Amino acid sequence: MYSTIVLQAAGGGMSNFIMIPLMLLVIYLFMIRPQMKKQKNERQFQASIQKGAKVVTTSGIHGKIVELQDKTCVIETGAGKIKFERSAISMDLSKQFLQQAAVQKK
């Protein structure tokens, strides 16, 4: 009886050894890799922001960029001028940017 328990434990060990790296690969492909790609696109977008672009912030404020610094920008809204971090800008509403986005989706 003891020998059958030992043989069963030995046989299952190899499949467990294969399953763990396989699960890590699936996690990387479906969770980590897409998140890294999204972060890269966001960094490129924030670096490409230009003066005069109509934008929307992450808090939903619409405005036009009137001044750019290294990490901040000044946005002119209906209520006045507000200073934001570049990372707070979520979307560009300029016609040129919207046309490029439509072309990329096709």
DSSP file (Angstrom, degrees, kcal/mol; ACC not computed):
  #  RESIDUE AA STRUCTURE BP1 BP2  ACC     N-H-->O    O-->H-N    N-H-->O    O-->H-N    TCO  KAPPA ALPHA  PHI   PSI    X-CA   Y-CA   Z-CA
    1    1 A M     >        0   0    0      0, 0.0     4,-1.5     0, 0.0     3,-0.2   0.000 360.0 360.0 360.0 -40.7    0.0    0.0    0.0
    2    2 A Y  H  >  +     0   0    0      1,-0.2     4,-2.0     2,-0.2     5,-0.2   0.879 360.0  55.4 -63.1 -37.8    2.8    2.4    0.8
    3    3 A S  H  > S+     0   0    0      1,-0.2     4,-2.2     2,-0.2    -1,-0.2   0.852 104.8  52.4 -66.7 -34.5    4.4    1.8   -2.6
    4    4 A T  H  > S+     0   0    0      2,-0.2     4,-2.1     1,-0.2    -1,-0.2   0.872 108.9  50.3 -69.8 -35.2    1.2    2.7   -4.5
    5    5 A I  H  X S+     0   0    0     -4,-1.5     4,-2.2     2,-0.2    -2,-0.2   0.917 111.6  48.2 -66.5 -42.4    1.0    6.0   -2.6
    6    6 A V  H  X S+     0   0    0     -4,-2.0     4,-2.1     1,-0.2    -2,-0.2   0.902 111.9  49.3 -64.1 -42.0    4.7    6.8   -3.4
    7    7 A L  H  X S+     0   0    0     -4,-2.2     4,-2.0     2,-0.2    -1,-0.2   0.881 110.8  49.9 -67.0 -37.8    4.1    6.0   -7.1
    8    8 A Q  H  X S+     0   0    0     -4,-2.1     4,-1.7     2,-0.2    -1,-0.2   0.902 111.6  48.4 -67.2 -40.1    1.0    8.2   -7.3
    9    9 A A  H  X S+     0   0    0     -4,-2.2     4,-1.0     1,-0.2    -2,-0.2   0.883 111.6  50.1 -66.5 -38.5    2.9   11.1   -5.7
   10   10 A A  H  X S+     0   0    0     -4,-2.1     4,-0.7     1,-0.2    -1,-0.2   0.876 109.5  50.9 -68.7 -37.4    5.8   10.7   -8.0
   11   11 A G  H  X S+     0   0    0     -4,-2.0     4,-0.7     1,-0.2     3,-0.4   0.861 110.0  48.6 -69.6 -36.3    3.6   10.6  -11.1
   12   12 A G  H  X S+     0   0    0     -4,-1.7     4,-1.8     1,-0.2    -1,-0.2   0.694  96.5  73.1 -77.1 -20.0    1.7   13.8  -10.2
   13   13 A G  H  X S+     0   0    0     -4,-1.0     4,-1.8     1,-0.2    -1,-0.2   0.865  93.8  51.3 -64.9 -37.8    4.9   15.8   -9.5
   14   14 A M  H  X S+     0   0    0     -4,-0.7     4,-1.4    -3,-0.4    -1,-0.2   0.888 109.4  49.3 -69.4 -39.1    5.9   16.1  -13.2
   15   15 A S  H  X S+     0   0    0     -4,-0.7     4,-2.1     1,-0.2    -1,-0.2   0.881 111.3  49.9 -70.1 -35.1    2.5   17.4  -14.3
   16   16 A N  H  X S+     0   0    0     -4,-1.8     4,-1.7     1,-0.2    -1,-0.2   0.867 106.9  56.1 -66.5 -35.4    2.5   20.0  -11.4
   17   17 A F  H  < S+     0   0    0     -4,-1.8    -1,-0.2     1,-0.2    -2,-0.2   0.847 112.2  42.0 -64.9 -34.1    6.0   21.0  -12.5
   18   18 A I  H  X S+     0   0    0     -4,-1.4     4,-1.5     2,-0.1    -2,-0.2   0.837 109.8  57.7 -80.8 -34.9    4.8   21.8  -16.0
   19   19 A M  H  X S+     0   0    0     -4,-2.1     4,-2.6     1,-0.2     5,-0.2   0.855  98.3  58.8 -68.0 -36.9    1.5   23.5  -14.9
   20   20 A I  H  X S+     0   0    0     -4,-1.7     4,-2.1     1,-0.2    -1,-0.2   0.949 109.1  41.8 -63.5 -50.6    3.1   26.2  -12.8
   21   21 A P  H  > S+     0   0    0      0, 0.0     4,-2.1     0, 0.0    -1,-0.2   0.867 113.8  54.9 -63.6 -32.6    5.2   27.7  -15.6
   22   22 A L  H  X S+     0   0    0     -4,-1.5     4,-2.0     2,-0.2    -2,-0.2   0.909 108.2  47.8 -65.1 -41.4    2.3   27.3  -18.0
   23   23 A M  H  X S+     0   0    0     -4,-2.6     4,-2.3     2,-0.2    -1,-0.2   0.894 110.8  51.5 -65.5 -39.9    0.1   29.3  -15.6
   24   24 A L  H  X S+     0   0    0     -4,-2.1     4,-2.2     1,-0.2    -2,-0.2   0.883 108.8  51.7 -63.8 -38.1    2.7   32.0  -15.3
   25   25 A L  H  X S+     0   0    0     -4,-2.1     4,-2.6     2,-0.2    -2,-0.2   0.910 109.7  48.8 -63.9 -43.1    2.9   32.3  -19.1
   26   26 A V  H  X S+     0   0    0     -4,-2.0     4,-2.4     2,-0.2     5,-0.3   0.913 110.6  50.8 -64.0 -42.9   -0.8   32.7  -19.3
   27   27 A I  H  X>S+     0   0    0     -4,-2.3     4,-1.9     1,-0.2     5,-1.4   0.913 112.1  47.7 -60.9 -42.8   -0.8   35.4  -16.7
   28   28 A Y  I  <>S+     0   0    0     -4,-2.2     5,-2.7     3,-0.2    -2,-0.2   0.936 114.3  45.7 -63.2 -46.8    2.0   37.2  -18.5
   29   29 A L  I  <5S+     0   0    0     -4,-2.6    -2,-0.2     1,-0.2    -1,-0.2   0.854 123.3  32.1 -68.6 -35.9    0.2   37.0  -21.9
   30   30 A F  I  <5S+     0   0    0     -4,-2.4    -1,-0.2    -5,-0.2    -2,-0.2   0.638 133.8  17.3-100.2 -14.6   -3.2   38.1  -20.8
   31   31 A M  I  X5S+     0   0    0     -4,-1.9     4,-1.1    -5,-0.3    -3,-0.2   0.741 124.0  37.0-122.2 -53.0   -2.5   40.5  -17.9
   32   32 A I  I  ><S+     0   0    0     -5,-1.4     4,-2.2     2,-0.2     5,-0.2   0.939 113.6  51.0 -75.8 -48.4    1.0   41.9  -17.7
   33   33 A R  H  ><S+     0   0    0     -5,-2.7     4,-2.1     1,-0.2     5,-0.2   0.917 110.9  47.1 -61.4 -47.6    1.8   42.3  -21.4
   34   34 A P  H  > S+     0   0    0      0, 0.0     4,-2.2     0, 0.0    -1,-0.2   0.880 111.7  52.2 -62.4 -35.1   -1.4   44.3  -22.4
   35   35 A Q  H  X S+     0   0    0     -4,-1.1     4,-2.3     2,-0.2    -2,-0.2   0.902 108.9  49.7 -66.1 -40.3   -0.9   46.5  -19.3
   36   36 A M  H  X S+     0   0    0     -4,-2.2     4,-2.0     2,-0.2    -1,-0.2   0.892 110.6  50.4 -64.5 -39.3    2.7   47.3  -20.4
   37   37 A K  H  X S+     0   0    0     -4,-2.1     4,-2.1     2,-0.2    -2,-0.2   0.900 110.0  50.2 -65.3 -40.7    1.5   48.1  -23.9
   38   38 A K  H  X S+     0   0    0     -4,-2.2     4,-2.1     1,-0.2    -2,-0.2   0.908 110.0  50.0 -63.6 -43.0   -1.2   50.5  -22.5
   39   39 A Q  H  X S+     0   0    0     -4,-2.3     4,-2.2     1,-0.2    -1,-0.2   0.884 109.3  51.9 -63.7 -38.7    1.4   52.3  -20.3
   40   40 A K  H  X S+     0   0    0     -4,-2.0     4,-2.1     1,-0.2    -1,-0.2   0.913 109.8  48.9 -64.3 -43.0    3.7   52.7  -23.3
   41   41 A N  H  X S+     0   0    0     -4,-2.1     4,-2.3     1,-0.2    -2,-0.2   0.882 110.4  51.4 -64.4 -38.2    0.9   54.2  -25.4
   42   42 A E  H  X S+     0   0    0     -4,-2.1     4,-2.5     2,-0.2    -2,-0.2   0.900 109.2  50.0 -65.4 -41.4    0.0   56.6  -22.6
   43   43 A R  H  X S+     0   0    0     -4,-2.2     4,-1.8     2,-0.2    -2,-0.2   0.907 111.7  48.6 -63.4 -40.9    3.6   57.8  -22.2
   44   44 A Q  H  X S+     0   0    0     -4,-2.1     4,-1.4     2,-0.2    -2,-0.2   0.906 111.7  49.8 -65.1 -40.7    3.8   58.4  -26.0
   45   45 A F  H  < S+     0   0    0     -4,-2.3     4,-0.5     1,-0.2     3,-0.3   0.929 110.9  48.7 -62.5 -46.1    0.5   60.3  -25.9
   46   46 A Q  H >< S+     0   0    0     -4,-2.5     3,-0.5     1,-0.2    -1,-0.2   0.835 111.7  49.7 -65.8 -32.3    1.6   62.5  -23.0
   47   47 A A  H 3< S+     0   0    0     -4,-1.8    -1,-0.2     1,-0.2    -2,-0.2   0.772 109.3  52.7 -75.3 -25.3    4.9   63.3  -24.7
   48   48 A S  T 3< S+     0   0    0     -4,-1.4    -1,-0.2    -3,-0.3    -2,-0.2   0.429  77.0 123.7 -93.0   1.4    3.1   64.2  -28.0
   49   49 A I    <   -     0   0    0     -3,-0.5     2,-0.3    -4,-0.5    -3,-0.0  -0.394  45.0-162.6 -63.8 135.8    0.7   66.8  -26.4
   50   50 A Q    >   -     0   0    0     -2,-0.1     3,-1.5     1,-0.0    15,-0.2  -0.842  25.9 -90.5-123.0 158.8    1.1   70.1  -28.1
   51   51 A K  T 3  S+     0   0    0     -2,-0.3    15,-0.2     1,-0.2     3,-0.1  -0.416 111.0  29.0 -64.2 136.6    0.1   73.7  -27.3
   52   52 A G  T 3  S+     0   0    0     13,-2.3    -1,-0.2     1,-0.3     2,-0.2   0.335  85.8 136.1  94.4  -6.3   -3.4   74.6  -28.7
   53   53 A A    <   -     0   0    0     -3,-1.5    12,-2.4    11,-0.1     2,-0.5  -0.506  55.6-127.6 -76.3 141.6   -4.8   71.0  -28.5
   54   54 A K  E     +A   64   0A   0     10,-0.2    39,-4.2    -2,-0.2    40,-0.6  -0.801  42.0 173.7 -88.7 126.3   -8.2   70.5  -27.1
   55   55 A V  E     -AB  63  92A   0      8,-2.6     8,-2.1    -2,-0.5     2,-0.4  -0.822  32.1-138.8-133.1 166.1   -8.1   67.9  -24.3
   56   56 A V  E     -AB  62  91A   0     35,-2.4    34,-2.3    -2,-0.3    35,-1.8  -0.996  23.7-140.9-124.4 133.5  -10.1   66.2  -21.6
   57   57 A T  E >   - B   0  89A   0      4,-2.1     3,-1.6    -2,-0.4    32,-0.3  -0.369  30.0-103.0 -86.2 171.2   -8.5   65.5  -18.2
   58   58 A T  T 3  S+     0   0    0     30,-2.9    31,-0.1     1,-0.3    -1,-0.1   0.739 123.6  56.3 -66.0 -22.1   -9.0   62.3  -16.2
   59   59 A S  T 3  S-     0   0    0     29,-0.3    -1,-0.3     2,-0.1    30,-0.1   0.444 123.4-104.9 -89.1   0.1  -11.5   64.3  -14.0
   60   60 A G    <   +     0   0    0     -3,-1.6     2,-0.5     1,-0.3    -2,-0.1   0.570  68.9 147.0  93.3  10.3  -13.6   65.2  -17.0
   61   61 A I        -     0   0    0     16,-0.0    -4,-2.1     1,-0.0     2,-0.4  -0.692  34.9-150.6 -84.2 127.7  -12.6   68.8  -17.5
   62   62 A H  E     +A   56   0A   0     -2,-0.5    16,-0.3    -6,-0.2     2,-0.3  -0.767  35.1 124.5 -96.6 141.4  -12.5   70.0  -21.1
   63   63 A G  E     -A   55   0A   0     -8,-2.1    -8,-2.6    -2,-0.4     2,-0.4  -0.977  53.3 -92.5-173.5-174.7  -10.2   72.7  -22.2
   64   64 A K  E     -AC  54  76A   0     12,-2.0    12,-3.3    -2,-0.3     2,-0.4  -0.963  37.1-118.5-121.6 134.5   -7.4   74.0  -24.5
   65   65 A I  E     + C   0  75A   0    -12,-2.4   -13,-2.3    -2,-0.4    10,-0.2  -0.585  36.5 166.8 -75.2 125.3   -3.7   73.7  -23.7
   66   66 A V  E     +     0   0A   0      8,-2.7     2,-0.3    -2,-0.4     9,-0.2   0.585  64.5  23.6-112.5 -17.3   -2.2   77.2  -23.5
   67   67 A E  E     - C   0  74A   0      7,-1.3     7,-2.6   -17,-0.1     2,-0.4  -0.986  61.4-162.2-152.7 138.7    1.2   76.5  -21.9
   68   68 A L  E     + C   0  73A   0     -2,-0.3     5,-0.2     5,-0.2     2,-0.2  -0.978  11.3 170.7-124.8 135.2    3.4   73.4  -21.6
   69   69 A Q        -     0   0    0      3,-2.9    -2,-0.0    -2,-0.4    17,-0.0  -0.602  53.6 -80.1-120.5-170.3    6.2   72.7  -19.2
   70   70 A D  S    S+     0   0    0     -2,-0.2     3,-0.0     1,-0.2    -1,-0.0   0.958 121.6   1.0 -59.3 -54.6    8.2   69.5  -18.5
   71   71 A K  S    S+     0   0    0     15,-0.1    15,-2.5    14,-0.0    16,-0.4   0.458 127.8  54.3-116.0  -3.9    5.7   67.7  -16.3
   72   72 A T  E     - D   0  85A   0     13,-0.3    -3,-2.9    14,-0.1     2,-0.3  -0.821  54.8-167.3-127.9 166.5    2.8   70.2  -16.1
   73   73 A C  E     -CD  68  84A   0     11,-2.7    11,-3.1    -2,-0.3     2,-0.5  -0.984  20.9-127.1-149.5 155.2    0.5   72.1  -18.5
   74   74 A V  E     -CD  67  83A   0     -7,-2.6    -8,-2.7    -2,-0.3    -7,-1.3  -0.920  24.3-162.6-106.9 126.8   -1.9   75.0  -18.2
   75   75 A I  E     -CD  65  82A   0      7,-3.3     7,-2.8    -2,-0.5     2,-0.6  -0.924  11.0-142.2-113.3 131.0   -5.4   74.3  -19.6
   76   76 A E  E     +CD  64  81A   0    -12,-3.3   -12,-2.0    -2,-0.5     5,-0.2  -0.824  29.3 171.6 -93.3 120.8   -7.8   77.1  -20.4
   77   77 A T  E >   - D   0  80A   0      3,-3.6     3,-0.7    -2,-0.6   -14,-0.1  -0.543  51.8 -89.8-114.7-177.7  -11.4   76.2  -19.5
   78   78 A G  T 3  S+     0   0    0    -16,-0.3     3,-0.1     1,-0.2   -15,-0.1   0.778 127.9  49.0 -64.8 -25.7  -14.6   78.2  -19.4
   79   79 A A  T 3  S-     0   0    0      1,-0.3     2,-0.3     3,-0.0    -1,-0.2   0.579 124.5 -86.3 -90.7 -11.5  -13.9   79.1  -15.8
   80   80 A G  E <   -D   77   0A   0     -3,-0.7    -3,-3.6     2,-0.0     2,-0.4  -0.952  66.1 -30.2 140.0-160.8  -10.3   80.2  -16.3
   81   81 A K  E     -D   76   0A   0     -2,-0.3     2,-0.4    -5,-0.2    -5,-0.2  -0.800  51.9-173.5 -99.8 136.6   -6.9   78.7  -16.5
   82   82 A I  E     -D   75   0A   0     -7,-2.8    -7,-3.3    -2,-0.4     2,-0.5  -0.987  19.4-133.8-131.1 138.5   -6.0   75.6  -14.5
   83   83 A K  E     +D   74   0A   0     -2,-0.4     2,-0.3    -9,-0.2    -9,-0.2  -0.805  31.6 174.6 -94.6 129.3   -2.6   74.0  -14.0
   84   84 A F  E     -D   73   0A   0    -11,-3.1   -11,-2.7    -2,-0.5     2,-0.2  -0.887  35.1-107.5-128.5 157.7   -2.5   70.2  -14.4
   85   85 A E  E >   -D   72   0A   0     -2,-0.3     3,-1.5   -13,-0.2   -13,-0.3  -0.582  33.5-121.3 -74.0 149.1    0.1   67.4  -14.5
   86   86 A R  G >  S+     0   0    0    -15,-2.5     3,-1.6     1,-0.3   -14,-0.1   0.842 112.8  63.1 -61.4 -31.8    0.6   66.0  -18.0
   87   87 A S  G 3  S+     0   0    0    -16,-0.4    -1,-0.3     1,-0.3   -15,-0.1   0.661  91.5  66.4 -69.1 -13.9   -0.4   62.6  -16.6
   88   88 A A  G <  S+     0   0    0     -3,-1.5   -30,-2.9   -31,-0.1     2,-0.6   0.534  78.5  95.9 -83.7  -6.1   -3.9   64.0  -15.8
   89   89 A I  E <   +B   57   0A   0     -3,-1.6   -32,-0.3   -32,-0.3     3,-0.1  -0.752  45.9 171.5 -88.5 124.0   -4.7   64.4  -19.5
   90   90 A S  E     +     0   0A   0    -34,-2.3     2,-0.3    -2,-0.6   -33,-0.2   0.732  56.4  20.1-105.5 -25.7   -6.6   61.5  -20.8
   91   91 A M  E     -B   56   0A   0    -35,-1.8   -35,-2.4   -46,-0.0     2,-0.5  -1.000  56.7-139.9-151.5 143.9   -7.8   62.3  -24.3
   92   92 A D  E     -B   55   0A   0     -2,-0.3   -37,-0.3   -37,-0.2   -39,-0.0  -0.909  11.7-172.9-102.5 127.5   -7.0   64.7  -27.1
   93   93 A L        +     0   0    0    -39,-4.2   -38,-0.2    -2,-0.5    -1,-0.1   0.268  40.0 129.0-103.5  10.5  -10.1   66.1  -28.9
   94   94 A S     >  -     0   0    0    -40,-0.6     4,-2.3     1,-0.1     5,-0.2  -0.350  66.6-123.9 -64.6 146.8   -8.2   67.9  -31.7
   95   95 A K  H  > S+     0   0    0      1,-0.2     4,-2.2     2,-0.2     5,-0.2   0.892 110.4  53.4 -60.2 -41.2   -9.6   67.0  -35.2
   96   96 A Q  H  > S+     0   0    0      1,-0.2     4,-2.0     2,-0.2    -1,-0.2   0.919 110.4  46.0 -61.7 -44.5   -6.1   65.9  -36.3
   97   97 A F  H  > S+     0   0    0      1,-0.2     4,-2.2     2,-0.2    -1,-0.2   0.899 111.8  51.2 -67.6 -40.1   -5.8   63.4  -33.4
   98   98 A L  H  X S+     0   0    0     -4,-2.3     4,-1.9     1,-0.2    -1,-0.2   0.871 109.6  50.8 -65.2 -36.7   -9.3   62.1  -33.8
   99   99 A Q  H  X S+     0   0    0     -4,-2.2     4,-2.0     2,-0.2    -1,-0.2   0.903 110.0  49.6 -67.0 -41.1   -8.7   61.4  -37.6
  100  100 A Q  H  X S+     0   0    0     -4,-2.0     4,-2.1     1,-0.2    -2,-0.2   0.896 110.3  50.9 -64.3 -39.8   -5.4   59.6  -36.8
  101  101 A A  H  X S+     0   0    0     -4,-2.2     4,-1.5     1,-0.2    -1,-0.2   0.880 109.2  50.9 -65.1 -38.4   -7.2   57.4  -34.2
  102  102 A A  H  X S+     0   0    0     -4,-1.9     4,-0.9     1,-0.2    -1,-0.2   0.890 110.2  49.5 -66.9 -39.0  -10.0   56.6  -36.7
  103  103 A V  H  < S+     0   0    0     -4,-2.0     3,-0.5     1,-0.2    -2,-0.2   0.888 108.8  52.7 -66.5 -39.3   -7.4   55.5  -39.3
  104  104 A Q  H  < S+     0   0    0     -4,-2.1    -1,-0.2     1,-0.2    -2,-0.2   0.817 104.5  56.2 -67.8 -30.6   -5.6   53.3  -36.8
  105  105 A K  H  <        0   0    0     -4,-1.5    -1,-0.2     1,-0.2    -2,-0.2   0.770 360.0 360.0 -72.1 -25.5   -8.8   51.5  -35.9
  106  106 A K     <        0   0    0     -4,-0.9    -1,-0.2    -3,-0.5    -2,-0.2   0.475 360.0 360.0 -77.3 360.0   -9.4   50.5  -39.5
